[in-house]
Amino acid sequence: MLERRLKTDDEVQKVGFSFFGVQGPWYTVGSRMAVVIEKRFGRASLIECMIDPRLLVARYNAAATESNRDGRGRLALWSEKFLKEIGAVSPA
């Protein structure tokens, strides 16, 4: 997934920003992740994720895993490989 095909920060930004539109997928996915985190861990936890984005994916996975286990829907999870590759920080 992250095979380091993009060699510079400029290349990464160029590709990343190509996904934006009026309301692109980055906004929609991020918004849903934020809601899941805030409902499970509270507003302070969500703010921590905004301060340190490495927390966002791991904390979302933790909240989504609990939600899935409790039978409150089926939320998609980020793979462990992806978390490792981006240096995601384990939730506190």
Backbone torsions as a table, in degrees:
resi	resn	phi	psi	omega
1	MET	NA	-53.8	-179.4
2	LEU	-109.2	67.1	-173.6
3	GLU	-81.2	15.7	178.0
4	ARG	63.3	34.6	177.5
5	ARG	-71.3	-27.2	178.1
6	LEU	-94.4	116.7	-168.2
7	LYS	-88.2	-26.9	-176.3
8	THR	-124.2	161.1	176.6
9	ASP	-59.1	-36.3	179.1
10	ASP	-61.7	-40.0	178.7
11	GLU	-66.0	-42.1	179.1
12	VAL	-61.3	-47.5	-179.6
13	GLN	-63.7	-41.8	-179.6
14	LYS	-59.4	-47.2	179.6
15	VAL	-67.7	-45.3	-179.4
16	GLY	-59.4	-45.3	-178.6
17	PHE	-71.2	-16.1	177.7
18	SER	-67.2	-16.5	179.7
19	PHE	-84.6	-11.1	-178.7
20	PHE	-79.9	146.8	173.5
21	GLY	-146.9	-148.7	175.4
22	VAL	-61.6	-47.7	173.5
23	GLN	-144.4	89.7	-174.7
24	GLY	-82.6	178.1	-177.8
25	PRO	-64.5	-29.5	178.3
26	TRP	-60.5	-42.4	-179.6
27	TYR	-64.4	-48.0	-175.6
28	THR	-64.4	-47.5	179.9
29	VAL	-64.5	-46.6	179.9
30	GLY	-61.4	-39.0	179.1
31	SER	-64.1	-45.0	179.6
32	ARG	-64.5	-42.3	178.7
33	MET	-61.1	-42.7	-179.6
34	ALA	-61.4	-42.7	179.6
35	VAL	-63.1	-44.8	-179.2
36	VAL	-61.8	-44.6	179.8
37	ILE	-64.5	-47.0	-177.4
38	GLU	-64.3	-40.8	179.9
39	LYS	-64.2	-37.4	-176.8
40	ARG	-84.4	-44.9	-171.5
41	PHE	-110.1	-10.6	178.3
42	GLY	96.8	166.0	-176.5
43	ARG	-61.7	-40.6	-178.9
44	ALA	-60.4	-39.3	178.5
45	SER	-65.6	-41.5	177.5
46	LEU	-62.2	-41.6	178.5
47	ILE	-63.0	-39.3	175.4
48	GLU	-57.4	-39.2	179.1
49	CYS	-66.9	-32.1	178.6
50	MET	-73.8	-32.3	177.9
51	ILE	-74.5	-40.8	179.8
52	ASP	-126.7	89.5	-174.9
53	PRO	-58.6	-16.7	176.3
54	ARG	-62.9	-21.9	178.5
55	LEU	-76.5	-27.4	-169.0
56	LEU	-55.7	-54.4	-174.2
57	VAL	-68.0	-44.2	-180.0
58	ALA	-66.2	-41.8	-179.6
59	ARG	-68.8	-37.6	174.6
60	TYR	-60.0	-47.5	-179.7
61	ASN	-57.6	-41.4	179.6
62	ALA	-62.6	-45.9	-179.7
63	ALA	-67.0	-42.2	-179.4
64	ALA	-66.8	-38.3	178.0
65	THR	-61.6	-44.0	178.0
66	GLU	-63.7	-43.3	180.0
67	SER	-62.4	-43.7	178.9
68	ASN	-64.4	-41.0	-179.5
69	ARG	-64.7	-35.8	-178.7
70	ASP	-81.1	-0.3	178.2
71	GLY	75.9	22.6	-179.0
72	ARG	-95.0	38.8	179.9
73	GLY	114.7	-178.0	179.4
74	ARG	-128.3	98.0	179.8
75	LEU	-93.7	138.6	177.9
76	ALA	-68.9	150.0	178.6
77	LEU	-118.1	150.2	171.8
78	TRP	-79.8	143.4	-178.1
79	SER	-70.7	152.8	176.5
80	GLU	-60.9	-36.7	178.4
81	LYS	-60.4	-44.5	179.2
82	PHE	-62.8	-46.6	178.9
83	LEU	-56.1	-44.5	-179.5
84	LYS	-64.4	-43.6	-176.9
85	GLU	-65.1	-32.4	-180.0
86	ILE	-92.5	-1.7	178.9
87	GLY	72.9	34.2	-179.4
88	ALA	-62.8	140.3	-178.5
89	VAL	-91.9	133.7	178.4
90	SER	-61.7	143.0	179.4
91	PRO	-65.1	148.3	-179.9
92	ALA	-80.5	NA	NA
